[in-house]
Amino acid sequence: MTCFLFPGQGSQKPGMGQDFYEQSQEARAVLDTAAAVLPAGFLDTLFGEDAEAVNHTRFAQPALLAVETAIVAHLSARGVEPSICMGHSLGEISALVAAKVCAFEDALGFVQERARLMSEDVPPGGMAAVMGLDPAAIAAALPDGVQIANDNGPGQTIISGSEAGLAAAAEPLKAAGAKRVLPLKVSGPFHSVYMKPAAERFAAVLAGVHFSAPACTFVSSVTAQPESDPERIRTLLAEQLYSPVRWSETIRHATEPCYETGPGSVLAGLSKRIEGAPPATGVGTVEAAGAVVVDPFP
């Protein structure tokens, strides 16, 4: 039972996927497809050194989808197929492509709209990481206008909300025992109720996309449960914009071997701290992917 984990926005970095492009025919085909669909200069920006350009939401989201899908194609050509797919926030779209719920080209189209909506149709607000306090205690201490956005496991919970709400949250959180409350460099209150207008517009975009039943087990980070009905998956993908990412529950459905199929090792690091989560190995480079062993019982 091979499990693929797909990281979300924040894992991107300049040059990601370049070694796959240069050394893997299958990965190159995926990235060339992305370059034909996305705005001109995609590969130049992706393989360049301008971190600010790569980190911009409008670029980072489709870029991560493209690179993660390219890695899947590289692994597939070597006989490594997922039995279980799950993704953290944006990574859920890569998981859906890997599970053959939607076509890669279709996903490139709607992920651009997702990125646009999250860049433009966003009210004032932000997010912050709360360190050293369990989610239940955090939820009890939060003032109006703030909610838990990501339950990433012991010691790290992300909150999201209005500017006034976040400003008012720091003192009661520290009084409740939080070690630190660190503002994040994001452009809005993602995974909070403030994203509902954007989610409604995104749902309209998704309505025109063909979704199929997953070809392998797909676990939603919104419900933290396997989901197989295409229409329910479509609905959850829109609701994800304003729903908490229940990662500490979602990852418990993972099995070994477990691979973080994207750049970096954020999810592998989280797995080390979550009870019941299997160890995960990053395969974000050609060298690391070369060490993956084909599972005889996928």
C-alpha positions in Angstrom: 0.0 0.0 0.0 2.0 3.0 -1.3 0.9 6.4 0.0 1.6 9.7 -1.8 1.4 12.9 0.3 1.3 16.2 -1.6 2.4 19.4 0.1 0.7 22.8 -0.3 1.6 26.4 -0.8 4.7 27.3 1.2 6.7 24.3 -0.1 7.5 26.0 -3.4 11.1 27.2 -4.2 13.0 28.5 -7.2 14.4 25.7 -9.3 12.0 23.0 -8.1 11.5 20.3 -10.6 14.4 21.3 -12.8 16.3 18.1 -12.3 13.2 16.1 -13.2 12.8 18.2 -16.3 16.4 17.6 -17.4 16.6 13.9 -16.5 13.1 12.4 -16.9 11.2 12.2 -20.2 7.9 11.7 -18.4 8.3 14.6 -16.0 9.4 16.9 -18.9 6.2 16.0 -20.8 4.1 17.1 -17.8 6.0 20.4 -17.3 5.9 21.1 -21.1 2.1 20.7 -20.9 2.0 23.1 -18.1 4.1 25.6 -20.0 1.7 25.4 -22.9 -1.3 26.1 -20.7 0.0 28.6 -18.2 1.1 32.2 -19.0 4.3 32.7 -21.1 7.6 32.3 -19.3 6.4 29.7 -16.9 9.5 27.5 -17.1 11.9 30.5 -17.1 10.3 31.7 -13.8 10.1 28.2 -12.3 13.8 27.4 -13.0 15.0 31.0 -12.3 16.3 32.5 -9.1 13.5 35.1 -8.4 12.0 33.8 -5.2 9.5 36.6 -5.0 8.0 35.6 -8.4 7.9 31.9 -7.5 6.3 32.7 -4.1 3.4 34.8 -5.5 0.2 32.9 -5.1 -0.8 33.3 -8.7 2.4 31.5 -9.8 3.0 29.2 -6.8 -0.2 27.3 -6.9 -0.1 26.1 -10.6 3.6 25.6 -10.3 3.3 23.2 -7.4 0.6 21.3 -9.1 2.8 21.0 -12.2 5.9 19.9 -10.3 4.1 17.4 -8.1 2.3 15.9 -11.1 5.6 15.7 -12.9 7.1 13.7 -10.0 4.1 11.3 -10.1 4.7 10.8 -13.8 8.4 10.0 -13.2 7.5 7.5 -10.4 4.7 5.9 -12.5 7.1 5.3 -15.4 9.2 3.3 -12.9 6.4 1.2 -11.7 5.5 3.2 -8.6 1.8 3.9 -8.3 -0.1 5.2 -5.3 -2.6 3.2 -3.4 -3.6 6.2 -1.2 -3.4 9.9 -2.1 -3.9 12.9 0.2 -2.8 16.5 0.1 -2.4 19.5 2.4 -4.6 22.4 1.2 -3.4 23.1 -2.4 -1.7 19.7 -2.5 -5.2 18.1 -2.5 -5.5 19.1 -6.1 -2.3 17.2 -7.0 -3.7 14.3 -5.0 -6.9 14.4 -7.1 -4.9 14.4 -10.4 -2.8 11.5 -9.1 -5.9 9.6 -8.1 -7.3 10.3 -11.6 -10.3 12.2 -10.3 -9.6 15.0 -12.8 -7.3 15.5 -15.8 -4.1 17.4 -15.3 -5.0 20.0 -18.0 -8.4 20.6 -16.3 -6.7 21.0 -12.9 -4.3 23.6 -14.4 -7.3 25.6 -15.5 -9.2 25.6 -12.2 -6.1 26.0 -10.0 -5.3 29.3 -11.8 -8.8 30.5 -10.9 -8.3 29.3 -7.3 -5.1 31.3 -7.1 -6.7 34.3 -8.6 -9.6 34.2 -6.2 -7.3 33.8 -3.2 -5.3 36.8 -4.5 -8.1 39.1 -5.4 -11.3 38.1 -3.8 -10.0 38.2 -0.3 -11.1 40.4 2.6 -8.5 42.0 5.0 -7.0 39.5 7.4 -4.3 37.0 7.8 -3.0 33.9 9.6 -0.7 33.0 12.5 1.1 29.9 13.8 0.4 29.0 17.4 3.2 27.0 19.0 3.0 24.8 22.1 -0.7 24.7 22.7 -3.1 21.9 21.8 -6.0 22.7 19.3 -8.8 22.4 21.9 -7.2 24.9 24.2 -6.5 27.2 21.2 -10.1 27.0 20.1 -11.3 27.9 23.6 -9.1 30.9 23.8 -9.9 32.4 20.3 -11.9 35.6 20.2 -14.6 36.3 17.6 -13.3 36.6 14.1 -10.6 34.0 14.4 -10.7 30.2 13.9 -8.4 27.3 13.5 -7.2 26.9 9.9 -4.7 24.1 10.0 -4.4 21.4 12.6 -0.8 20.3 11.7 -0.2 18.1 14.8 1.2 18.6 18.3 2.8 21.9 18.8 1.8 23.6 15.6 -1.7 25.0 14.8 -2.5 27.7 12.3 -5.2 30.2 13.0 -6.9 32.5 10.5 -9.2 35.5 10.7 -9.7 39.2 10.6 -6.9 41.7 11.4 -8.7 42.9 14.5 -9.4 39.3 15.6 -5.8 38.2 15.2 -4.5 41.2 17.1 -6.9 40.4 19.9 -6.0 36.7 19.9 -2.3 36.9 20.9 -2.8 37.8 24.6 -5.5 35.1 25.5 -3.5 32.5 23.6 -0.3 33.2 25.6 -2.3 33.3 28.8 -3.6 29.9 27.9 -0.1 28.5 27.6 1.0 29.2 24.0 4.7 29.5 23.7 4.6 31.7 20.6 2.1 33.3 18.2 3.8 34.0 14.9 2.1 36.0 12.1 2.5 34.3 8.7 3.4 36.1 5.5 0.1 35.4 3.7 -2.2 37.7 1.8 -5.5 36.8 3.5 -7.5 34.8 6.1 -7.3 31.5 4.2 -9.3 28.4 5.5 -11.6 30.7 7.4 -15.3 31.8 7.0 -14.0 34.9 5.4 -13.2 32.9 2.3 -16.8 31.8 1.7 -17.4 34.3 -1.1 -14.3 33.1 -2.9 -15.4 29.5 -2.3 -18.8 30.2 -3.9 -17.1 31.6 -7.0 -14.7 28.7 -7.1 -17.6 26.2 -6.9 -19.0 27.8 -10.0 -15.7 27.2 -11.8 -15.5 23.6 -10.6 -19.1 22.9 -11.9 -17.7 22.8 -15.4 -15.0 20.3 -14.7 -15.4 16.5 -15.2 -14.7 14.6 -12.0 -14.4 10.8 -11.9 -14.4 8.3 -9.0 -10.9 8.0 -7.6 -8.7 5.2 -9.1 -7.2 4.7 -5.6 -8.1 5.7 -2.1 -8.4 9.5 -1.8 -8.5 11.1 1.7 -10.0 14.5 2.1 -8.3 17.0 4.4 -11.7 18.7 5.0 -13.4 15.5 6.4 -10.3 13.6 7.3 -12.0 10.6 5.7 -11.7 8.7 2.4 -14.0 10.1 -0.2 -15.1 8.3 -3.4 -18.2 10.2 -4.7 -17.1 12.6 -7.5 -19.8 15.1 -6.7 -19.0 15.1 -3.0 -15.3 15.6 -3.8 -16.2 18.5 -6.1 -18.1 20.1 -3.2 -15.4 19.5 -0.7 -12.8 21.0 -2.9 -14.7 24.3 -2.9 -15.5 24.2 0.8 -11.8 23.6 1.5 -11.1 27.3 0.9 -13.0 28.2 4.2 -12.7 24.9 6.1 -9.9 23.9 8.5 -7.2 21.5 7.1 -7.5 18.5 9.5 -4.1 17.2 8.7 -3.3 15.5 12.0 -6.4 13.3 11.5 -6.0 12.9 7.7 -2.4 11.6 7.9 -3.5 8.8 10.2 -5.0 7.1 7.1 -1.5 6.9 5.5 0.3 3.7 5.1 3.9 2.6 4.6 5.7 3.2 2.3 4.8 6.9 2.5 6.3 9.5 0.1 6.1 13.2 0.2 5.6 13.7 -3.6 6.7 17.3 -3.9 9.5 19.8 -3.1 10.8 19.8 0.4 10.0 17.8 3.4 7.3 19.8 5.3 4.8 16.9 5.5 7.5 14.4 6.4 8.5 16.7 9.3 4.9 16.9 10.5 4.5 13.1 10.4 7.4 12.7 12.9 5.3 14.6 15.5 1.9 13.1 14.9 1.0 9.9 16.8 -0.2 7.2 14.5 1.3 8.7 11.4 3.8 6.6 9.4 7.3 8.0 8.6 7.3 9.8 5.3 10.2 10.1 2.8 10.6 13.1 0.5 11.0 12.4 -3.2 11.4 15.9 -4.4 14.6 15.3 -6.4 15.5 12.7 -9.0 18.1 11.2 -6.7 15.6 10.8 -3.9 13.0 9.3 -6.3 15.6 6.8 -7.5 15.6 5.2 -4.1 11.9 4.5 -4.1 11.2 0.7 -4.1 8.4 -0.6 -6.2 5.7 -2.0 -3.9 4.8 -5.6 -5.0 1.3 -5.2 -3.3 0.1 -1.7 -4.5 
